[in-house]
Amino acid sequence: MLLAPDVVNYLPPLAAILSFVATGMLVLLVPQFPRLAGAPEHLSAVQSAHKKITPRVGGLAIFFGLCVMLFFLPWEEARIHGGFFLAASVLFMAGILEDLGFGVSPTNRLVAAVISSLLVVGIFGTWLTRVDIPGLDGLVQYWIVGVPITVLLTAGIANGFNLIDGVNGLSSVVAIVSSLALSFIAYLSGDIFLAQAGLILAAAVFGFFALNFPFGLIFLGDAGAYTLGFFISWLGIFVVIGSTGVTPWAVLLTVIWPVSDTMLAIYRRSRRQADTMAPDRLHVHQLVMRAIEIVFVGRSKRHISNPLTTVILAPCVLAPALAAVAFWNNPLLAFLSVVTFKVIFWGTYLSMFRVISRYRRGSYRRAA
């Protein structure tokens, strides 16, 4: 049973309002409950791009807003969404404990993502059964091949959203754009139920985004970043499963940014023989922010360079999503788009890295 039109009209705005109100309450509660800002060492973390104590539990507001939506759904829809939230709660709890400063390691958070994905497989009895790769499509039909691939993809994308969550608004923008693109693809393929789910998810994230960008009054945190990546990856899988017309390559385009950044991080750290789970300051958004500070505003203006980084990168997030919607049922063009954006991503990163290095060396020589 699908939701009635009048219900569809008010649920996304309601999700946004609930998320916004819950986010605002968390911001106001920080002076009374400093634990909401996590542990003091979070500010000195290698990957940190912020300088003041700020609540890290924005994911709690989003998760709360989505859970409240269950009470406004017909029983059948509430049962389906409730089962999914139950599975995702394992990953959410691992993330929120880290956000509150209880020290859940990246490895344990990744294990939690794996457990949550296995729970989804168990509850719904399904996994990614089609990848539009000749020879592999026949194999993923079998659980012994399909389930590991599904778990790897969902856990990897969840981790990818956490990796890109380094400046105000970026991870939220990616989540909103990805959710809307998947919602539109689901609508085009005739799956109104998943189209509605994507709209509600995007609205809930927007409620948080309104207080996160540009001033960073609250952060998404590990619970928010991991859980959003988990939600979106599974939404994409359900869209593929729900319609044979949707190509998985189009779904991949909707999350190409976190996927590319994750693959680049693995490559970068393997070249340095570093722990693949160890944080660094060499992600694309960090290089862009550093370039803005070095070339334009100076290092003391991080309150400007931080949100400006998201503004600069937003078109790069939007372009692949538009291609995904345009080629949602065209495997060849969607695949070529994936290759094109991957080449652009990696090429831009390497070029930017060289430019920054040369500029810094030039500045050092002039200063000497």
C-alpha positions in Angstrom: 0.0 0.0 0.0 1.3 3.4 -1.0 0.9 6.6 1.0 -2.1 8.8 0.2 -1.2 12.0 -1.7 -2.1 14.2 1.3 0.3 12.2 3.5 3.1 12.5 0.9 2.7 16.2 0.8 3.3 16.8 4.5 5.7 14.1 5.5 8.9 15.6 4.0 8.3 19.1 5.5 7.4 17.4 8.8 10.7 15.4 8.8 12.6 18.6 8.1 10.9 20.5 10.9 11.4 17.7 13.4 15.1 17.4 12.5 15.6 21.1 12.7 13.9 21.4 16.1 15.9 18.5 17.5 19.1 19.9 16.1 18.4 23.3 17.6 17.7 21.7 21.0 21.0 19.8 20.9 22.8 23.1 20.2 21.2 24.8 23.2 21.9 21.8 25.5 25.7 21.8 25.0 26.5 24.3 27.8 24.6 22.1 30.3 25.8 18.8 28.8 29.4 19.2 27.5 29.5 15.5 26.7 27.5 16.3 23.5 30.7 17.9 22.2 32.6 14.7 22.5 36.0 14.2 24.0 38.5 17.2 24.2 41.0 15.4 22.0 38.5 15.5 19.1 39.6 19.1 18.5 43.3 18.1 18.1 42.5 15.1 15.8 44.7 14.9 12.7 41.7 15.4 10.4 40.0 18.1 12.4 39.1 21.3 10.5 37.5 23.1 13.4 38.9 25.1 16.4 36.1 25.4 18.9 34.0 23.1 21.1 30.9 22.2 19.1 28.2 19.4 19.5 29.0 16.4 17.4 25.6 14.7 17.6 23.7 16.1 14.6 23.1 12.5 13.5 21.0 12.0 16.6 18.6 14.8 15.4 18.3 13.2 12.0 17.8 9.7 13.3 15.2 11.0 15.7 13.3 12.9 13.0 13.2 9.8 10.8 12.1 7.5 13.6 9.2 9.8 14.5 8.0 9.5 10.9 7.1 5.9 11.7 4.1 7.1 13.7 2.7 8.9 10.7 2.9 5.9 8.3 0.4 3.2 7.7 1.2 0.0 9.5 2.8 -1.9 6.5 5.1 1.0 5.6 6.0 1.6 9.3 6.8 -2.1 9.7 9.2 -2.1 6.7 11.0 1.1 7.8 11.0 0.0 11.4 12.8 -3.2 10.5 15.4 -1.2 8.6 15.9 1.3 11.4 16.4 -1.6 13.8 19.2 -3.0 11.7 20.8 0.4 11.3 20.7 1.1 15.0 23.8 -1.1 15.6 25.9 1.2 13.4 24.1 4.3 14.8 25.0 3.3 18.4 28.6 2.7 17.5 28.8 6.1 15.9 27.0 8.0 18.7 29.3 6.4 21.4 32.3 7.7 19.5 30.6 11.1 19.1 30.1 11.3 22.9 33.8 10.6 23.5 33.7 6.9 24.5 36.3 5.9 22.0 34.9 3.5 19.4 37.7 2.8 17.0 37.3 3.1 13.2 37.7 -0.7 12.9 34.8 -1.3 15.3 32.6 1.2 13.6 33.3 -0.6 10.3 32.4 -3.9 12.0 29.2 -2.3 13.2 28.4 -1.3 9.6 28.9 -4.9 8.5 26.7 -6.2 11.3 23.9 -3.7 10.3 24.1 -4.8 6.7 23.9 -8.4 7.6 20.8 -7.7 9.7 19.2 -5.9 6.7 19.9 -9.0 4.6 18.5 -11.2 7.3 15.4 -9.1 7.9 14.5 -8.5 4.3 16.0 -11.6 2.8 17.6 -9.7 -0.1 20.9 -8.3 -1.4 22.3 -6.7 -4.5 21.4 -9.2 -7.2 22.5 -7.2 -10.3 25.6 -5.2 -11.0 25.4 -4.9 -14.9 28.7 -6.5 -15.3 28.7 -9.5 -17.7 29.6 -12.7 -16.0 29.2 -11.3 -12.5 25.4 -10.8 -12.7 24.9 -14.5 -12.7 27.1 -15.0 -9.7 25.6 -12.3 -7.4 22.3 -14.1 -7.6 23.8 -16.6 -5.1 24.0 -15.4 -1.6 27.6 -16.7 -1.1 28.7 -14.1 -3.7 26.0 -11.4 -3.5 25.9 -11.0 0.2 29.6 -10.2 0.7 29.6 -7.8 -2.2 26.5 -6.1 -0.8 28.1 -5.8 2.7 31.3 -4.5 1.2 29.5 -1.8 -0.7 27.2 -0.6 2.0 29.9 -0.6 4.7 32.3 1.1 2.3 29.9 3.8 1.4 29.0 4.4 5.0 32.7 4.8 5.8 33.0 7.1 2.7 30.4 9.5 4.0 32.4 9.7 7.3 35.6 10.4 5.3 34.1 13.4 3.5 32.6 14.9 6.7 35.4 17.3 7.3 33.9 20.8 6.5 30.6 22.4 7.3 27.8 21.1 5.0 29.7 18.9 2.6 28.5 15.5 3.8 25.0 16.8 4.2 25.0 18.3 0.7 26.1 14.9 -0.7 23.4 13.1 1.3 20.7 15.5 0.2 21.7 15.4 -3.5 22.1 11.6 -3.4 18.7 11.0 -1.7 16.9 13.3 -4.1 18.6 11.7 -7.2 17.7 8.2 -5.9 14.1 9.4 -5.2 13.8 10.7 -8.7 15.2 7.5 -10.2 12.8 5.5 -8.1 9.9 7.7 -9.3 10.9 7.3 -13.0 11.1 3.5 -12.6 7.6 3.5 -11.0 8.6 2.7 -7.4 6.7 5.4 -5.5 7.4 3.9 -2.1 11.2 4.3 -2.5 10.7 7.7 -4.1 8.8 8.8 -0.9 11.5 7.3 1.3 14.2 9.3 -0.5 12.3 12.6 -0.2 11.8 12.1 3.5 15.5 11.3 4.1 16.6 14.3 2.1 14.2 16.5 4.1 15.4 15.2 7.5 19.0 15.9 6.5 18.1 19.4 5.3 16.7 20.2 8.8 20.2 19.5 10.2 21.9 21.3 7.4 20.1 24.5 8.2 22.1 24.8 11.5 25.3 23.1 10.3 26.0 25.4 7.3 27.7 27.8 7.1 28.5 28.6 10.7 29.0 25.0 12.0 26.7 25.4 15.1 26.6 21.6 15.2 28.4 18.7 13.4 27.0 15.6 11.8 29.3 13.4 13.8 30.2 9.7 13.2 26.7 8.5 13.9 25.2 10.9 11.4 27.8 10.4 8.7 28.0 6.6 8.9 24.2 6.2 9.2 23.5 8.5 6.3 25.9 6.6 4.1 24.3 3.4 5.2 20.8 4.6 4.5 21.7 5.9 1.1 23.6 2.9 0.0 20.7 0.6 0.9 18.2 2.9 -0.7 20.2 2.6 -3.9 20.3 -1.2 -3.6 16.5 -1.3 -3.0 16.0 0.9 -6.1 18.1 -1.5 -8.2 16.3 -4.6 -6.8 12.8 -2.9 -7.3 13.2 -2.3 -11.0 15.1 -4.2 -13.7 15.2 -0.9 -15.7 17.5 0.9 -13.2 21.1 0.4 -13.9 23.4 0.0 -10.9 25.9 2.3 -12.6 23.4 5.2 -12.3 23.0 4.4 -8.6 26.8 4.4 -8.2 26.9 7.9 -9.8 24.7 9.2 -6.9 27.5 8.3 -4.4 30.5 8.7 -6.7 32.1 11.4 -4.4 32.4 9.4 -1.2 33.2 6.2 -3.2 36.0 8.0 -5.1 37.4 9.7 -1.9 37.4 6.3 -0.1 39.3 4.6 -3.0 41.7 7.5 -3.2 42.4 7.3 0.6 43.1 3.6 0.4 45.5 4.1 -2.5 47.2 7.0 -0.8 47.7 5.2 2.5 48.8 2.0 0.8 51.5 3.9 -1.1 52.8 5.3 2.2 52.4 1.8 3.8 50.1 3.4 6.5 47.1 1.9 8.2 44.2 2.2 5.8 42.0 3.2 8.7 44.4 5.9 10.0 43.1 9.5 9.4 45.0 12.1 7.5 44.6 15.6 6.1 44.8 14.8 2.4 41.2 14.4 1.4 39.9 16.6 -1.5 37.9 18.9 0.7 41.0 19.4 3.0 43.2 20.3 0.0 40.6 22.7 -1.3 40.3 24.4 2.1 44.0 24.6 2.4 44.4 26.1 -1.0 41.8 28.8 -0.2 43.7 29.7 3.0 47.1 29.7 1.3 46.2 31.6 -1.8 43.3 33.8 -0.7 42.2 34.3 2.9 45.0 33.2 5.1 45.1 30.5 7.8 43.4 32.6 10.4 40.2 32.8 8.4 39.0 29.2 8.7 35.5 30.4 9.4 35.5 31.6 5.8 37.5 28.8 4.1 35.6 26.0 5.8 32.1 26.7 4.4 33.5 28.2 1.2 35.0 24.8 0.5 31.5 23.2 0.4 30.3 26.0 -1.9 33.1 25.3 -4.3 32.6 21.5 -4.3 28.8 21.5 -4.5 28.7 21.6 -8.3 31.1 18.6 -8.3 28.6 16.7 -6.2 25.6 17.8 -8.2 27.0 17.0 -11.7 27.2 13.1 -11.2 23.8 13.1 -9.6 22.3 14.8 -12.7 24.0 12.3 -14.9 22.6 9.5 -12.8 19.0 10.8 -13.3 19.6 11.4 -17.0 21.0 7.9 -17.6 19.1 5.9 -15.0 18.1 3.2 -17.5 21.1 3.4 -19.8 23.9 1.1 -18.6 26.5 2.1 -21.2 26.1 5.9 -20.8 25.9 5.5 -17.0 29.1 3.4 -16.9 30.9 5.9 -19.2 29.8 8.7 -16.8 31.2 6.8 -13.8 34.6 6.4 -15.6 34.5 10.1 -16.7 33.8 11.4 -13.2 36.4 9.1 -11.6 39.1 10.3 -14.0 38.1 13.9 -13.3 38.1 13.3 -9.6 41.5 11.7 -9.5 43.0 14.0 -12.1 41.8 17.1 -10.3 43.1 15.8 -7.0 46.6 15.1 -8.3 46.8 18.4 -10.1 45.6 20.3 -7.1 48.2 18.5 -4.9 51.0 19.5 -7.2 49.8 23.1 -7.5 49.6 23.6 -3.7 53.0 22.0 -3.2 54.6 24.3 -5.8 52.9 27.4 -4.4 54.1 26.6 -0.9 57.6 26.0 -2.1 57.5 29.3 -4.0 56.2 31.2 -1.0 59.0 29.7 1.1 61.7 30.8 -1.3 60.2 34.4 -1.5 60.1 34.5 2.3 63.8 33.3 2.5 
